[in-house]
Amino acid sequence: MRFAIVDDLAFCREEIKKNLFRYIGENFAGEHPQIDEFDSGELFLENFSPETYDMIFIDQYMNGISGIDTAKKIRESDNLVALVFITTSRDHALDSYEVRASGYLVKPYKFKDFSRTMELVNMIKLRNARFISIGGRKILLREILWCDRDEHYVQIHTDRQGILRLRLSFAELEQLLLPYIQFLSCYRGCMVNMDRAVKIHNLNFIMDTGEAVPFRKRDRGNIEKQFNSYLFQREREEWLF
């Protein structure tokens, strides 16, 4: 998951980071959040690209451009990213509706307040909306069943778009997908989406489509361990949220 923190006070950014790492660690074991920090709305907007972040924390009262105006600029090009305002007052709460803010944290706040806000944002929904872009084509991660290679092409097996055959190296595809914990390398040149795997039978992942994806016998112990650990975490998240 990738986050941005926009706040002109370093200690406030640090407080958000501390709570965010704790929340992710307690609820999404295995996830490694990427966090970018900006000390002004201007600096953030200079570096902002649409569809980069899952969530952006914005201080409502900053020197220079305000948090609300920063959010309005964001919404001009990105309608999906979750926005969470950090503020000392709810005086401008109505303004947050205009930019479809997902949450509101009033300083000073405790970890339980931070957790409640994150639950309202619905992190599971955010994760299900993630996608990769290849050659101008956007592919939702949840649509991917498994990936393999065929000579100079990679094949992305999906449930909605069939088999997407793309000309890039498998190493390049791995760089896009392996940062997401649901993707597991079965053998050289094959990755499976564990979110779409139902069980392991013999030396195969059985996908929710009924298809079987093989893995090497020598890797069985390690693969079963990783898969069972991931299943436990996924079931825990579903129960919590």
Protein Blocks (a to p, Z undefined) as FASTA:
>chain_A
ZZddddfbfklmmmmmmmmmmmmmmmmghiacdddddfbfklmmmmpcghkbfbdcddfb
dghjafklmmmmmmmmockbccddddfbfklmmmmmmnopabdcdddddfklmmmmmmmn
ommlmmmmgccdeehiacdfklpmbdcdehjaccdddfklopadddddfklmmmmmmmpm
kbccfbghiacdfklpfbdchjaccdfkopacdddfklmmmmmmmmmmmmmmmmmmmmmZ
Z
